[in-house]
Every structure is written in C-alpha cells, then in structure tokens.
Amino acid sequence: MTKEERKVIVASSLGTVFEWYDFYLYGSLAAVIGANFFSQFPETTRNIFALLAFAAGFLVRPFGALVFGRLGDMVGRKYTFLVTILIMGSSTFVVGILPTSDQIGLAAPIILIILRLLQGLALGGEYGGAATYVAEHAPHGRRGFYTSFIQITATAGLFLSLLVILFTQQIVGADNFRTWGWRVPFLLSIALLAISVWIRLQMEESPAFQRMKAEGTHSKAPISEAFFQWKNAKIALFALLGLVAGQAVVWYTGQFYALFFLGQVLKVDPFTTNMLIAWSLLLGSGGFVFFGWLSDKIGRKPIILGGCLIAALTYFPLFKLLSAEANPDLARAHATIEVHVVADPASCSFQFNPTGTARFTEPCDIAKAALARASVNYRVEAAPAGTVAGVRIQGNQVIPANSPTFARDLTAALTTAGYPAASNPSVVKMNNPFDIFGEQQLVLIGILTLLVIYVTMVYGPIAAALVELFPTRIRYTSMSLPYHIGNGWFGGLLPATSFAMIAQTGDVYFGLWYPIVIALMTVVIGLIFVPETKDRDIYAGDSAKP
C-alpha cells in the first residue's frame, strides 16, 4: 500500500467514523434528550417523540443517498462527502448548544427534528461517497481489502460514542450529566469536524471521475439513468434483495438485536449488557478487514451469502445458549412453566409499532404486551366471542387483563409459579469493564463475538461488491440507494418487527424468524441473480460515449 493509498483510506475512514459517532450519539442519549426537548409532554409521550426523532434519521437515509449520490456522480466524490461531513458535524454541534423546551418552548423539539433529518440526509450521502472514493483509488484485485476499512467505521463510531458518553458521565457525575453534561459529547463533535474537514481538504478527486469529467462521459441525470433504465435498475434491485437485505438483518441482529435481547428479554443490567457487547466488538471487528481481504481471493458472494446462510442456520441455538448462560433461572422457567393468554382471537392485535405512536388498549393486547415485557413464554388459548382476555398460569385461575390490579397480580402469580424476580441472582453481572473471567462472562462474550464475526462476514466485502456492480458514471447514486434502503429499512425495522412477532406468538425466540427469512431470501436471490464481481474491471466502458 502506497503512502497516497494509505492517506485515502485514513481520510475516508476517519471522516466516516466521526459521522457514525455523531449519528449514534442521539440514539445512545435518546432518554436524556426526550427529557430536555419534549418536557412539556408526559414521560411516556416524550419518550415516544424522542424515538420518533431518532427513527427520522433512519427513514431519510435513502433520500440522502439520492440527493448526494446524484451530486457525487455529477460534481465529484471529494466535494460531495466534504459537504456531508459539514452538514453532519454542524448539526450535531448545534444540538449541543440548542436551548431546551423549558427555555424556548415548542421551537426546541422542532429544531431538534430538523437537525436529526439533516443528520440522516448527510449519512445517506457519506457511505456511498467514502466507499466509491476508496474503491476508485484501490488497485485491481485489492478492492475488498481497501474498502473493508470503511466497513469498520459504523462499529467504530458506535464504540466511540459509547466511550465518550461513559467517560463524560464518570467525570461530571450522573446528576450533572442529565442536566448539562449530555451536551459535552455533542460539543466535542466540532473538534472531530475540524479534523475531518482538514483531512478531506487535502484529498484529490477520484482519478476515474476526473478522467470521465475531462472526457465528458459523466452522467447528466444519474438518478434517471440508474433507476429508470431497466438494465441498471434491475441491478440495483438484485443488489438490494440479493446482497444488502441479508447483510442488513445479520448486522442488526449481531449488534443491535443482541443488545436488545440481553437487556430487554434476558433482563441483564445496562452496564453489563454494554460491556459484553463492547468486548465482542473489540474481539470480532478485525473480521471486517480479514473478510474484505479474503473476498479478493475467493469472491464476494461466497463470503456474504455464506455468512447469511450460517447465521440463519445457527441463530436459534446461539440465542437459546445466550439465554441459558445470561439468565439460567429465566431459561428454566421458559422450558417448564405453562402460561396461556385466554382470549377471543378477534380481540387481539398484531402489535407492530415501529414509531412508538400506536396504542393497544384491548385486554388481550394489554395481557400479551405485559407478558412480552416480562419475557414470559406463553400460548394463546381461543375463547368464545366476548370473553374478557386474561392470563392463566400453570392451570390456575385466570387473571383478567381489565382488572385495575392486573400488573401487580400478574407479577405475583408469575413469581409464585417460578419465574425469577427482578433481583434474580442467576443473571450475569459485571462489576467493572475487566470483570470478564467468570464462566458466564466468557461464554457470553464468546457467543456474542461469534455473532459479530457473522456481521463481519456479510459486511466486510459489501462495499466492494456494490461498487463493482455499477459503472463509474452512476456508481455513487446506484450503490447508495440499495445500501441505505437495506440497512435503514430492512435492518432498521428489525427490533420493532421482532418484538411484534414475540408479542403475537408468545415465544421469546420467534422474533429471530425475521432475520432468518430475510437472510435466506438473500441467499437464494443472490445465488441466482447477482454476479460475482471480484475480477471485474470497474472502469470498462468509462471512455465510451453514453
């Protein structure tokens, strides 16, 4: 690797790490932000609005891919992702100085949501630009290795945001952090922005784009050419369904759903959950570069589709082992205690609620949601029409879900039957970041690291695979949209969809069918319709007039 190539990779990767850092800060601090910017609402409502603002950043990512992808294919890669980092860094810094709703009223949440939308748009343009820029500087036969450094950035950005938040909390204290200390991680982004802008100003435009611009063969209408001409549009569609969709669900399952499953389903405390995930990321992240390098040798498809297939085949045993190690008493209760929701099936809803705004008020829905929150395995028992829904545990009397004391009665009945109480001593617990040498901790870190390795298999080669599918003239636009639809929507909807599936069926593992089915779909479509591209000349045809 030459000095210039190292500079290209470092500049592109560092900037992208900082963008992911900015993007994930909001998610990590959603509860604190909700308390400061939606304080005029009750606590439940403010949390919903905070999550809506977080979701907005994901939903607009494909639109950012279109806006900045078009700009990148018309104006250039360098200037476009210089613009994206300016938008991202500035938006994040403004959050750090934005007055709260107690100070300026309704204007505060409105401005916050606008800033969040700008962050999502910027991120939608950043990834495609960085991946395209690095790939167009990489020598033939090494694009997988070179672009794999871009693939580390999302995990590194999440890791960096968690570290900065943790150290800030330790320095200023929990109370000060809730009132003003939360602003510090956002304000630090101005320093990261300055570093990123300085680095990117030193960069040269992609040689392929410069040559194409000089010859006048660059696209004048990249969106129309990429998505309204079937010969190009079908490639984008196959890239989405035959590569990115499976990659997205494996990525979100290995990092975000595992975090949700440990904390929300297995009731592991937040510190232990974050530390277990952090150790697995630290141990497994080298796989991004390894599998990127390996894809240059054996191809992109065998690794990406192989990762999807292995993940789909092993998720059930791995998550069951995760349960048995993280919370043995709860796993034992799942296997031995029978719980039924007795209800008229017509009165039960499918509780899919990706935005957090829906309200499920029927007794059946209340019962199922309460059991899902308590991580109870249950089955639905059909009752005659008009029956008030309730919960029966081990054949005992039905607890009616419309009772004013339902929550208290249900908790007491579950504890009596053998479900562990909140103070359950069998749950894994870490007392400090290096408390990892107990049997539970070591096994759990091993399982989580394996899940991260699946992530690195599918994600490490994906940038090279996408870059190689499309011609230079529309590459930025064409690869960005399927990437951000796949990861922003297929992946972003995974937690809400999986929770709804758990609540619907009463099986805490049933939510895994969502990533499994999507991953298997990707394997089939990818095998049939997606070509192997590792030996493709990505500049073929660049000099020909369109």
C-alpha angles and dihedrals in degrees: 000000000000125000090253092051091050089051091052093051095044094046094047095042097045092050092049092048089055091049091053089046090056092045096049096045090078094051093049091050099036094122093050091045090050090055092050103039103030098036093128088072131068115270096259092049094046091052090051091052091047090053091046090055089049091049091050089067090058096044095055095047094095089052089052087051090056096044098045095031089059090046091048093052093046105036104020145276098258098053094043097056089041085061093047094055092047090054094045097045095044093048091050093048091050090055086058093057099033113122114240127246089261087062105039103011123215092358090073098064091040092055090043092055091047089052090048091052090051090052091052092048091050093049089049089060099038104065097050091047095050094045093046093046094051094043092051090053095046121099117245111275095026104068093107091055095044096046092045088079088064088054092061092058100081092053091042091050092051090047092049093049092051092049094049091048092047094049093045090052091050093050101044100028130241097279095048090045091058093049104039112336093082087073093064097076089049093048091050088064090078089067091048089048092053091050092047095048092048091050094046093048087062092057126100125225118265109278091225092055093045091053093046092048092050091051093046093236097120117116119269092194108025097169093052092044094046101045108018097052109075095215089063099029093057090055090053090048093050090045090055098046099029099044119003103044092057092041090052097052093045090049094048093044094050096048113016105025091046087054091049093045094052095046105033103028103029095034097229111163117258096248093052092043093052093045093050091050091045092054092048091051091048093050098040106038094086085073090076091068094037095053092042088055092044091052088062088059105040104015140266098263099057091055100040096042091038090054091050092049096046091047092050092050097047107035095093097052092041095051091045089052088048089056094047092053102037098045112007095175092053092047089051091051090051090056100043112028120079117212125178133190104214108205149129101267090220090064094057123092131206099246100217104153112159095163097041092233101106120099122214108194106158114111091243091054092046091052095047094046092049092051092046091051089050090051093239122159110225144159129222115241114200115236131186119282113279095026113142107239120244145156126258119194121198092341094303128133118306116257106217113231093215092061115116088229095045096119094050094043092048093050092049093048093049092050092048091050092053108270107139120256123238090266091058106157094204093072114106113255132184119202096193138003092269097048091109105117100088119105093249095048095047095048093046093048088049092053093045091047089054089053089051090051088056087053091052092049094056098033103039096070098030097095093053091046093052095044091052094051096065137055119251094249093065101016099113093050097039098050097040098059100053090042094055096040089051097046099030097045111017091040098031092055093051099094094047093044094046093048090050090051091050092050092046097051104026091231114122090207097048092090088070089073089076096064091035095055093043092047092050090048089054091050092054097043093041093051093050106035111019116083124219107253109178094108096039120125100232092196096054109129095011093122095048118099112248 
